[in-house]
């Protein structure tokens, strides 16, 4: 049994490159990228965990279509559907069993090939109570936003500043959407679901990413620049939307578990990659991750704390607002967090990162949250 | 220049039939009488809407049916103004979470009776804390849409 699990290598493919390629081809390329970084052959891989979704691919048993493309032919391979952060946790646990000394963790979604986010997420709602009244990803986020803004006097401008920041950061990320938008642009964009405008909502992207996990011994053998998993936590909220407290859900608990396991306080985080498919959620999640007091998300963005030049840069990659391959987006956050710790994040690198936090969320308005703390 | 690669298209239609089970059957049968009934948890004493077999927190059987009011308070709301394939209603429309009097959980539903001719003015008409009441359909079939929507209650 290994005491620690390390991240040895990461790779990603963004929307522009992926959009006209077959899904198997991009999965193959991202896997080859990982293997070449560590000079390993397919045969050397221990276990392979992938994340994708039948609905988000249009092919049932989604991974069966591409599993050979991620090197899994005649190997011990499995899938964690819907939220790719779970693939990461599954891969880590498989290494901790002692059965494997390496695990390739992979995720893929091609947003350009499938029905839109609202069409697919209305199917998340049960067919008896919530689907017929039209709950979907966007409208549930809007219901959360109205309550958040009302209770804490968060404004549409505060939310728009998140978009301007993240889309600006995205210009430095070769895998993200590259189009600067201003606060004004966001406020003027079409109302999707009040108070959310079109630019408050993440795009639907194509993308795949992968990382190689290894036991402590194997990590040291494969790299002299390891990233260690220091803390993990995850929690899930109620099925019925009206059972939930939309402003105090499962994230605080997930974060507390991760911080306790890592033995650190939120103030020790140097950079965070968090999952903000809707602008205002970055502010709400920052509060619940302990980066600012409750209700002070607006002040956090006003004071520039989460800017690249700020005390705690949030989403240097541009976040989900700049790159949203739906199922894969959580693993993308972990990949970006690992790159920051490795010091290999290129133009989006935050100086002197020792500790990074990666966050993933899935389901309506943050029904499920995962928090992962990484250290050098 | 990159070559232009081709793609193929397909639409998938899959028929499903889902059993309501005893609790939802009773819940919706009561809709025909314009009654909204929740079930009560014997441990935490919450009245749960929609009615259900068990309390998800205490994980015990609910043991009592309790009628809740057709009136309630808007906990939060949104104005949906975009279209998507498979959408249940043509936008624009207003959705909300309604805390019915006598219930401890909110119900997600439509809010109607709102003037949608100028969308900018909708936030002046719909507010958190607003009192609403169920507007029932004339011909009720025993499903969630027997409530057409919740409409603002005229306060005297």
Interface residues (C-beta under 8 A of the other chain):
Chain A: X20 X21 X58 X113 X115 X116 X118 X119 X122 X127 X128 X129 X130 X131 X132 X133 X134 X135 X136 X138 X139 X142 X143 X144 X145 X146 X147 X150 X190 X191 X192 X193 X194 X195 X198 X238 X239 X240 X241 X242 X243 X246
Chain B: X2 X4 X5 X7 X10 X12 X16 X18 X20 X24 X48 X49 X50 X56 X75 X76 X77 X78 X79 X80 X81 X82 X84 X85 X86 X87 X88 X89 X93 X95 X96 X97 X98 X105 X106 X107 X108 X109 X110 X119 X122 X123 X128 X143 X144 X145
